[in-house]
Amino acid sequence: MISINSHLTMDEAQQIANSKKDIFYFEPLYKAHYKSVYKFVGNRIASNDDVKDLVSQVFLKAMSKIGKYQAIGQGFSAWLFRIAFNEIADFYRHKNKRIFINIEENGIEKLQEESGLELDSTEGQAMLANVLLQLNKDEIQLIQLRYFDALSYFEMATILNCTESNARVKTFRTIKKLQNIYPNETK
């Protein structure tokens, strides 16, 4: 599970303020958020080398743009995930690669619970992988964020730069689409 803290701690707020004055103070922010950003990127990129490169790009961009960061409406980790989300989109756009989705057991359980699809067998999971290939990249991102990253609709909205209700509606529509496609896979 990836957590996006929407509120800054006093230490983090001070580290951000110090980083805006001198980038030397960015190191504690890097250390505090590296693992969660790595997991976020790693859930979307197949190659370990590409993951490492993208995570480096995320933190380089964050360091260079720290002066523009404002805590209004989003926590620092949400800001980092938004940067990561954009870097991943650029990666796929420039490399013309297929989108990678890391299907984890706990995400399958939640997806099955909310969609009513039979996904608990090996065959069901294989069908899910085939069905996911029929979704567009935005729909795949919604499934990834909600079920495999286990984010709330508020956290999804922060990353996707939309309202919470919009994230909820888009996810609901994507689940409906999955339900319509999935039975066709069994025929």
N, C-alpha and C positions, 0 to 999 in steps of 0.2 A: 504494500500500500504506500502510495506517495501522499505526503501531507503538505498542504499549502496553508501556512499560518497567515491568516489575514491581518494579524496585529503584530507590531514590532515589540520586542522586549526593549527595555531601557538600554541594555548593553548593545543590542543590534542597532538601535537608533543612533547611539553614540558612535559606533563603528562606521555607520553610513555617513554621519556628519563629518567624522575625521577623514574618511576616504575621499570625501568631496574636496577637502583641503589638500590632502597628500595621499596619493594612491598607495603608499607604503602600508597604510592602515586597512587596506582591502583584504589582506591575508586571512584574518580571522573569519571574515564573511565567506571567503573561498572555502576554508576548512569546514565551516559549519554546514555549507550547502552542497559540497562536492558530491557526496554519496547519493543524495536525492536527485540531483540533476543527472548524474551518471545513470541511475536506474531509469529515470524518465526517458533519456535518450536511448539507452540500451533496450528498452521495450519497443523501440520503433526502428532500430537499425540493426541489421544482421551481423555486420562485420565489426569485430572488436576494435580494429584499427580505426575504422570510420567513427565509431562511438567516441573513442579517445580524442580524435581530431575535432569532432563536433563539440564535445564538452569543453575543450580548450577554446574553441571559437566563442562559445557562450560566455565564458568567463572573461575572455579578452574584450568582447563587446560590452559586457557589464562594467568592466573597469573603465573603458573609454567613455561610457555613457552614464556613469554613476552621478555625475553632476546634474543630470536631467531627472534622476529618480525622485519621485514624490510618493510618500506613503499614503496619500489620499485614496481610499477605496481598495487598496491592495497591499499585501505584505511584500517583503523583499523576495521571499521564495516564489510568490506568484509572478513577480516581475521577471525573475530568472527563468521560470517555466515558460513564460510568454516569449522570451528571447530564444529559448531552446526550441519551442514550437516553430518559430519562424526560421531558425537555422535548419531544422529538419525539413521543413517545406522547401527551402532553397536547395538543400542536398538532393531531394528527390526531383526537383525541377531541373537542376543542372546535370544530374547523372542519368536521367531517364531510367531510373530503377523502379521496380515494383515496390509498393509499400509493404513493409514488414510489420507484422503484429505478433506480439508474444502472448500466446494463449495459455493462461495459467489456470490451474484447477479451481481456485477460489473464485475467479472471475466467471468461469463457466457455470458454477453453482448459482451465482447471483443472476447471470443472464438467463439461465434456465428458469429460475424462480420468477423473474419479471416478465419473461416472454412466453412461458408455457411450452417451450420447445423441449423435446426429449434429447438432451445432450449428454447424459451420464454414461453412455457406452462409448467404446472406442469408435464404433461406426458412426454414432451421433456426432462425435467431435470431428471426425473426418468430413462429415457432411457440412458441419458448421464452417470448417475451413473453406470448402468449396462455395458455400453460400456467401461468405465474407468477400470472396473474390468478385462477386457480382455487384457489390456495393461500390459507390464512388468513394474517392479518398476522404471527403468530408464526413461521410457516413461511417467509414472505418474509424476515423479519428474519434467520433462520438462514442462508438462502441469501446474503443481502446481506453478513452478517458474514464468513462462511466464504470465499466465492468472489469477491466484488467488493471487500471491504475487505481480503481476504487475511489474516485473523486466524487465529491458532492456536486450538485448542480451549480452551486455558487462558485466552487473552485473551477468547474468547467467553464463557466461564463467568464471568469477572470482570464483564463488562458485563451479562450476563443474570442475575447473582446466583444461579448454580446451580453444581453441581460440574462438573468437566471431563468426567467420564464421562457425565453427563447431557446436556451440550452435544453430545457425540459421538453419543450414542444418538438424540437428537432430530434431529440433522442427517442421520444415516443413514436414519431413518424418513421424513424429508422427501424425501431422494433417491429412496427406494423409491416414494413417492407420485408424484414427478415421472416416474419410469420407467413407472408404471402409467397416468398421464394422457397422457404425450407420444405414444405410438403411436396413441392414439385421435384425436389432432389430425390425423394424416396420412390418416385414412380419409375 
